[in-house]
Structure formats: C-alpha cells, structure tokens
C-alpha cells in the first residue's frame, strides 16, 4: 500500500512540475505585457507571418513560428452543427 501511495504521489508531483514548467514562460510574458501601456487608437497592427495548409481529410492547419520563447501552443477549433 505504501509503495502504491509513493507511486501516486510521485506521478502527481511530476504532473504538477510539468504544468508549472509549461506555464512559467507564458506567465512571465503575460506579466510583462500587462505593465506596458495600452496601444493607442490608430496604432499600426503588427503583421503576423503564418502558413496555412489544408490536409486531405479537410483539416485546416495554420502555422506560426516564433522562436522568442521555447513554448509550443496548440489551439483547436471545431466547426460543427448546422
């Protein structure tokens, strides 16, 4: 029983560590952004370079590569219904 409890605790600690490591750079960036002043009306909108692909199964992939931080972000949108 003690061995099972140690296994569960170690898995939970590993999961928590992975979550904190993955959100650390995002939180650091978010706090830096919040300290900046708000963009002024009429300010130029930054251009974001991206590539768009349509796979044979109909899935549309939009890819933007930004090497400023070692972070991977995946966003899924579902267009369902009528």
N, C-alpha and C positions, 0 to 999 in steps of 0.2 A: 504494500500500500504506500509506504514511504517513497519507494522508487517511482511509482506512478505519479505521486504528487510532485516530486522533483522534476520529472519529465514535463508535466503540465506547466509548472512554474517557469522552467527554462524556455519552453516554447512561447509562453506569454511574454516573457522578458525580451525574447528575440523579436517577436512581432512588434512590441512597443518600440524597441530600438529602431527597427526598420521604418516605422511610421514617423518617428521623430527625425530620423536622418533624411527622409524624403521630403518632409515639410520644412526643415530648417532653412534651406536657401530661399524657399518661397516666402516664408515669414520674414526673413531678413530683407528681402527685396520689397515686400509689401510695406514694411515699416519705413523704409527709405522713401517710397513713393508717397506715403501719407504726409511726410514732412515737407514735401515740395508744395509750391503754390499751385493753385488750380489753373489750368490752361485758360488763357484769355479768349473771349469770343472773337472769331475771325482768325485765330491762330491756324497755321497750316497743319493739316492732318498728316502724320507721318506715313510714308509709304511702306507697306509690309510686303516683302517678296515672298511668294509662295508658288508651289507647283500643284496642279490639280490633275488627278487621274481618275478614270472610270474603269473598274475591273470588269471582266467578262460576266460576273454574276450580278452586275448592276451597282455594286458598292462604289460610292464616290469617296476618294481619298484626297484630302487637302493637306499638303506637307509644307511646313515652315521650319527651316533650320536656323537656330540661333545658338551660337556657341559661347554666349556670355557666361552662362551657368551650366554646370553638369546636371541638368534636370530634364527628365522626359515627361511629357504631358500627353495624355490620350483623352480625347473628348469624343463621345459617341452621341449622335443624334439619330433618332428614329422618326421617319415619316410614315405613320401608319394611319389607318382609318380611311374614311371617305371624304 
